[in-house]
């Protein structure tokens, strides 16, 4: 399913399901999913997780999808509405939605997916004993940024000047990504140039700047806005014939050269599992925060060939997914 088809599907659910659920099945508990972006496979994984606890959407639980398409400025209003209606669980696959949910309520259960240390973010007291109304999964995006940079260097060893594209609207995530990348780059002989983009117009401007200051490769930060605009990013990179690395395989499926990071589908599944357990009566305070153990490297050989890149056998051997 292409992104625009998924957004149409989920957008319809987000707009229609709350009223339908309240009108037709007032007794169903309501779960509000708030995410900067998503894909059909991730939603399917969430549903599988719910199913493991015996919950089936539309039968014994109602699920509202609030997919923000990168518009994080909408978070306060969305959270205020969910809290006002006292939904059963707020599920937040993403750091910024998790922080917004925690700021909005200390009583409604929250199941988060956080790319940074949840203790440092103030989401939980400790990983083993969350101690409040929130728990979830720490899925490591920024922490693997240095390794992703090294994998890019392995794939394109002649690349020295790296453009790092970050979203300043997602300040916490951006700060951590820049710290990891800027610490790692000099150790492998790379020079970085930071570019900011929080809108599609700013993505256009970032790529337009390459006409007079062309990088050897692009490092796209892990971010919901960039994930939601995977097609634009990968199309521009292909047009300008610049190797680029991304944080998840969603971009590679759109024609991106390579990605490395947490298996985000697995993260959504875990959020579904914990949401189901809370619906059955478990308390977030008693559910330890899970840490990601599944990471994946994806390569697009068709894109590599178009860019004149010969993928080293060592990288091919490491790849979890190879698109030909």
Backbone torsions as a table, in degrees:
resi	resn	phi	psi	omega
1	UNK	NA	128.5	-179.8
2	UNK	-75.3	158.2	-174.6
3	UNK	-56.5	-43.9	-176.0
4	UNK	-66.0	-34.4	177.4
5	UNK	-66.0	-41.8	-179.3
6	UNK	-64.1	-42.6	-179.1
7	UNK	-63.1	-39.0	177.8
8	UNK	-61.4	-44.9	-180.0
9	UNK	-62.7	-53.7	-176.5
10	UNK	-69.6	-36.2	177.5
11	UNK	-59.4	-40.0	176.7
12	UNK	-64.1	-40.3	177.6
13	UNK	-63.3	-44.9	-177.4
14	UNK	-63.0	-38.1	-176.6
15	UNK	-78.7	-34.2	-172.0
16	UNK	-103.0	-31.7	-169.9
17	UNK	-66.0	-37.7	-178.4
18	UNK	-59.3	-47.2	-179.3
19	UNK	-66.8	-42.4	179.8
20	UNK	-61.9	-44.9	-177.7
21	UNK	-63.0	-42.9	-177.5
22	UNK	-70.3	-33.5	-176.9
23	UNK	-76.2	-39.5	-171.6
24	UNK	-97.9	-34.7	-175.7
25	UNK	-134.2	69.7	-174.2
26	UNK	-62.3	-20.6	-176.5
27	UNK	-83.5	-11.8	-176.5
28	UNK	-70.4	134.7	170.8
29	UNK	-66.0	146.6	-177.1
30	UNK	-110.1	130.3	173.2
31	UNK	-109.7	126.7	176.1
32	UNK	-103.7	116.5	175.2
33	UNK	-94.6	125.0	178.8
34	UNK	-123.3	117.3	-176.5
35	UNK	-145.1	148.6	177.5
36	UNK	-67.7	-26.3	-178.2
37	UNK	-163.8	172.6	174.0
38	UNK	-167.1	178.6	173.7
39	UNK	-138.3	164.0	179.4
40	UNK	-60.9	-37.4	-178.2
41	UNK	-67.1	-34.1	179.0
42	UNK	-71.0	-41.8	177.0
43	UNK	-62.7	-40.4	177.5
44	UNK	-61.1	-38.5	178.8
45	UNK	-66.0	-40.9	176.6
46	UNK	-59.6	-44.3	-179.7
47	UNK	-64.3	-37.0	176.9
48	UNK	-62.1	-42.1	178.3
49	UNK	-61.4	-45.1	175.7
50	UNK	-57.8	-42.6	-177.6
51	UNK	-61.8	-30.9	179.6
52	UNK	-66.1	-21.1	176.1
53	UNK	-98.7	4.1	177.2
54	UNK	91.3	14.9	-178.9
55	UNK	-107.9	130.5	-179.9
56	UNK	-123.5	123.5	-177.6
57	UNK	-56.3	130.2	179.3
58	UNK	89.7	-16.0	179.2
59	UNK	-103.5	-56.3	178.8
60	UNK	-128.3	10.4	173.1
61	UNK	-153.5	142.1	174.2
62	UNK	-105.0	135.0	-178.9
63	UNK	-119.4	124.7	175.0
64	UNK	-101.7	131.2	-179.4
65	UNK	-105.7	117.2	176.1
66	UNK	-114.1	85.0	-178.0
67	UNK	-95.6	110.9	-167.4
68	UNK	-86.3	-5.4	179.2
69	UNK	52.5	39.6	177.0
70	UNK	85.6	-4.5	-177.1
71	UNK	-86.6	78.8	-176.0
72	UNK	-67.7	-17.7	178.8
73	UNK	-65.4	-14.6	179.2
74	UNK	-84.3	-8.9	-174.2
75	UNK	-56.7	-49.8	-177.0
76	UNK	-56.5	-43.1	-178.3
77	UNK	-67.3	-41.8	179.6
78	UNK	-63.2	-46.0	-179.3
79	UNK	-65.0	-41.8	179.6
80	UNK	-59.4	-39.2	179.3
81	UNK	-66.8	-45.2	-179.5
82	UNK	-63.3	-41.4	179.8
83	UNK	-67.8	-41.3	179.0
84	UNK	-58.9	-38.1	-178.7
85	UNK	-87.0	-1.1	177.2
86	UNK	51.8	55.3	175.6
87	UNK	-61.8	162.1	-176.0
88	UNK	-70.6	-40.0	-179.1
89	UNK	-149.0	141.4	169.0
90	UNK	-106.9	119.7	179.6
91	UNK	-105.2	127.1	-173.3
92	UNK	-130.1	86.7	175.7
93	UNK	-74.8	86.9	-178.5
94	UNK	150.0	144.8	-174.3
95	UNK	-63.5	-51.2	-176.6
96	UNK	-61.0	-45.1	176.1
97	UNK	-62.1	-36.1	178.1
98	UNK	-63.3	-44.3	178.5
99	UNK	-63.3	-41.8	179.9
100	UNK	-64.9	-39.3	179.0
101	UNK	-65.0	-44.0	-179.3
102	UNK	-64.7	-34.9	177.7
103	UNK	-69.9	-25.7	-174.7
104	UNK	-87.0	-25.2	-175.6
105	UNK	-154.4	145.0	172.8
106	UNK	-113.1	8.2	-176.8
107	UNK	-122.1	-42.5	-179.8
108	UNK	-68.4	129.6	179.9
109	UNK	-60.6	138.4	-180.0
110	UNK	-123.8	133.8	171.1
111	UNK	-118.8	111.6	-172.8
112	UNK	-107.3	160.6	163.1
113	UNK	-119.9	113.0	-175.1
114	UNK	-117.5	133.4	-178.1
115	UNK	-86.8	-3.6	179.0
116	UNK	-127.1	178.5	-178.6
117	UNK	-61.0	113.4	-177.9
118	UNK	-64.4	-26.4	177.7
119	UNK	-68.9	-48.0	-179.6
120	UNK	-63.6	-32.2	179.0
121	UNK	-76.2	-10.8	-179.7
122	UNK	83.0	15.0	-179.9
123	UNK	-79.4	-33.6	-178.7
124	UNK	-140.6	162.1	177.1
125	UNK	-78.3	-37.3	175.8
126	UNK	-157.0	162.9	-179.6
127	UNK	-68.2	-41.2	-177.2
128	UNK	-74.7	-35.5	-178.6
129	UNK	-130.5	86.0	-175.8
130	UNK	-54.1	-41.6	169.7
131	UNK	77.0	5.1	-179.7
132	UNK	-142.1	-140.8	-178.1
133	UNK	-101.6	11.2	-176.5
134	UNK	-131.6	145.6	170.3
135	UNK	-156.1	177.6	-179.8
136	UNK	162.6	-138.8	-175.7
137	UNK	-134.6	135.2	173.7
138	UNK	-95.6	108.8	-167.7
139	UNK	-105.1	10.3	168.2
140	UNK	50.7	91.3	168.8
141	UNK	-108.1	-55.8	-176.3
142	UNK	-66.7	-34.8	-176.4
143	UNK	-65.3	-22.1	179.4
144	UNK	-99.6	6.1	-178.7
145	UNK	-59.7	-40.6	-179.2
146	UNK	-63.5	-41.8	179.0
147	UNK	-66.0	-38.5	178.6
148	UNK	-62.8	-38.0	177.8
149	UNK	-64.1	-39.9	179.3
150	UNK	-67.6	-37.1	177.4
151	UNK	-66.1	-37.1	175.0
152	UNK	-62.4	-42.5	178.0
153	UNK	-62.4	-38.5	177.6
154	UNK	-64.7	-36.8	-177.9
155	UNK	-77.8	-37.6	-178.4
156	UNK	-127.3	74.1	-171.8
157	UNK	-64.8	-21.0	179.6
158	UNK	-83.7	-9.2	179.9
159	UNK	-73.8	130.1	-179.6
160	UNK	-121.1	-44.1	-176.6
161	UNK	-92.5	112.8	-174.3
162	UNK	-112.4	123.6	172.6
163	UNK	-85.1	125.8	-179.9
164	UNK	-107.5	113.0	-176.4
165	UNK	-97.1	119.2	-178.7
166	UNK	-127.8	162.3	179.2
167	UNK	-109.4	104.1	-177.6
168	UNK	-65.4	-18.3	177.5
169	UNK	-68.2	-22.5	176.5
170	UNK	-103.5	72.3	-166.0
171	UNK	-62.1	-43.3	-176.3
172	UNK	-63.4	-48.4	-179.6
173	UNK	-64.2	-42.2	-179.1
174	UNK	-62.7	-42.3	-179.4
175	UNK	-60.6	-43.4	-179.4
176	UNK	-68.8	-42.5	179.1
177	UNK	-59.2	-47.2	-178.5
178	UNK	-63.0	-38.6	178.8
179	UNK	-61.9	-46.5	-178.7
180	UNK	-64.2	-45.9	-176.5
181	UNK	-68.3	-43.9	-176.8
182	UNK	-70.9	-24.3	173.8
183	UNK	-76.5	-37.8	-175.4
184	UNK	-80.0	-36.1	-172.0
185	UNK	-55.2	-49.2	-177.9
186	UNK	-64.2	-27.4	-178.0
187	UNK	-70.4	-18.9	177.3
188	UNK	-117.8	19.1	173.0
189	UNK	75.7	28.1	-178.6
190	UNK	-106.9	147.7	175.2
191	UNK	-110.9	135.9	-176.9
192	UNK	-114.4	147.0	174.3
193	UNK	-129.1	123.3	-174.2
194	UNK	-90.4	130.5	176.5
195	UNK	-123.7	137.3	-179.1
196	UNK	-106.4	139.6	175.7
197	UNK	-154.6	122.9	176.7
198	UNK	-120.6	-3.3	178.9
199	UNK	-137.1	164.1	177.7
200	UNK	-64.0	-33.9	177.9
201	UNK	-64.0	-37.6	179.0
202	UNK	-72.4	-29.5	172.2
203	UNK	-64.9	-44.2	175.9
204	UNK	-55.4	-46.4	-177.5
205	UNK	-65.7	-37.6	179.4
206	UNK	-62.0	-45.4	179.9
207	UNK	-71.6	-33.2	177.0
208	UNK	-62.2	-31.8	-179.8
209	UNK	-66.4	-18.0	-179.8
210	UNK	-69.8	-14.7	179.4
211	UNK	-63.0	-31.0	-179.3
212	UNK	-116.5	-6.3	178.0
213	UNK	-147.3	74.7	-171.2
214	UNK	-79.9	127.0	176.1
215	UNK	-84.1	165.9	175.5
216	UNK	-81.6	-25.6	-179.6
217	UNK	-160.9	166.2	-178.4
218	UNK	-124.3	135.0	174.0
219	UNK	-112.0	109.7	-179.2
220	UNK	-94.0	121.5	-177.7
221	UNK	-64.0	151.7	172.9
222	UNK	-70.1	119.2	-175.3
223	UNK	-164.1	141.8	-178.6
224	UNK	-61.3	-36.1	179.1
225	UNK	-63.7	-44.2	179.6
226	UNK	-68.6	-36.4	177.7
227	UNK	-62.4	-40.7	-178.9
228	UNK	-69.9	-23.3	-179.5
229	UNK	-111.9	35.7	-178.3
230	UNK	-58.0	-39.9	-177.5
231	UNK	-64.0	-43.2	178.7
232	UNK	-62.7	-47.2	-177.3
233	UNK	-63.0	-48.1	-177.0
234	UNK	-69.7	-33.4	177.5
235	UNK	-65.3	-44.2	179.7
236	UNK	-65.7	-41.7	179.7
237	UNK	-62.7	-39.9	178.6
238	UNK	-68.2	-42.3	179.0
239	UNK	-58.4	-43.2	-177.3
240	UNK	-88.8	-0.9	177.6
241	UNK	54.7	50.7	178.1
242	UNK	-118.7	124.6	176.3
243	UNK	-61.2	139.4	-179.1
244	UNK	-140.1	148.3	177.0
245	UNK	-120.8	143.6	-176.1
246	UNK	-128.7	172.5	-173.9
247	UNK	-92.8	-11.1	178.3
248	UNK	-152.2	161.2	-169.9
249	UNK	-68.6	-13.5	176.4
250	UNK	-52.3	-41.5	179.3
251	UNK	-68.0	-39.1	-179.4
252	UNK	-65.4	-35.3	177.5
253	UNK	-65.5	-25.0	176.5
254	UNK	-88.6	3.2	178.4
255	UNK	109.4	4.2	176.0
256	UNK	-65.0	153.7	-175.0
257	UNK	-69.4	-51.6	-176.1
258	UNK	-154.3	158.5	173.9
259	UNK	-147.4	153.9	172.9
260	UNK	-149.5	132.0	178.3
261	UNK	168.6	-172.3	179.6
262	UNK	-63.2	145.9	172.8
263	UNK	-72.9	99.0	-174.5
264	UNK	-70.1	-25.6	174.9
265	UNK	-63.5	-40.5	177.0
266	UNK	-64.0	-37.6	178.2
267	UNK	-62.0	-45.5	178.0
268	UNK	-62.5	-37.0	178.1
269	UNK	-61.5	-44.8	-179.4
270	UNK	-64.1	-37.8	176.2
271	UNK	-62.4	-39.4	176.2
272	UNK	-63.1	-41.1	179.0
273	UNK	-60.7	-49.5	-178.7
274	UNK	-67.6	-36.1	176.8
275	UNK	-60.7	-44.0	178.1
276	UNK	-62.5	-40.7	180.0
277	UNK	-65.5	-38.0	178.0
278	UNK	-67.8	-39.9	176.2
279	UNK	-60.2	-30.7	179.1
280	UNK	-81.1	-7.5	176.1
281	UNK	124.8	-8.8	178.3
282	UNK	-67.2	151.2	178.6
283	UNK	-103.0	137.3	179.0
284	UNK	-52.9	-36.4	-178.2
285	UNK	-59.5	-24.5	-176.2
286	UNK	-100.1	-2.7	-178.5
287	UNK	-103.0	109.6	-177.0
288	UNK	-63.5	146.7	176.6
289	UNK	-66.7	129.2	178.7
290	UNK	-87.7	144.7	175.6
291	UNK	-112.5	139.4	-176.6
292	UNK	-59.4	139.4	173.4
293	UNK	-124.0	-6.4	-177.6
294	UNK	-107.3	115.0	176.3
295	UNK	-122.1	150.9	-176.3
296	UNK	-141.0	141.2	174.4
297	UNK	-108.0	125.9	178.7
298	UNK	-122.7	139.8	-179.5
299	UNK	-130.4	142.5	175.8
300	UNK	-111.3	103.2	-175.5
301	UNK	-70.1	-29.2	177.6
302	UNK	-64.5	-42.6	178.5
303	UNK	-67.4	-41.8	178.4
304	UNK	-58.4	-43.5	179.5
305	UNK	-63.9	-41.4	179.8
306	UNK	-63.3	-29.7	179.7
307	UNK	-90.3	-1.2	-179.0
308	UNK	73.3	27.0	-178.2
309	UNK	-101.2	127.6	174.4
310	UNK	-95.4	116.1	-176.3
311	UNK	-74.9	123.7	179.9
312	UNK	-61.1	141.6	178.4
313	UNK	-55.8	-31.3	179.8
314	UNK	-63.9	-39.1	178.4
315	UNK	-71.0	-39.5	177.5
316	UNK	-59.6	-39.3	-179.8
317	UNK	-66.9	-30.7	-179.0
318	UNK	-81.9	-21.0	-171.3
319	UNK	-66.0	136.5	174.5
320	UNK	-86.4	-26.2	177.7
321	UNK	-143.2	130.6	177.7
322	UNK	-123.8	119.5	-179.8
323	UNK	-98.9	123.6	-178.1
324	UNK	-115.9	NA	NA
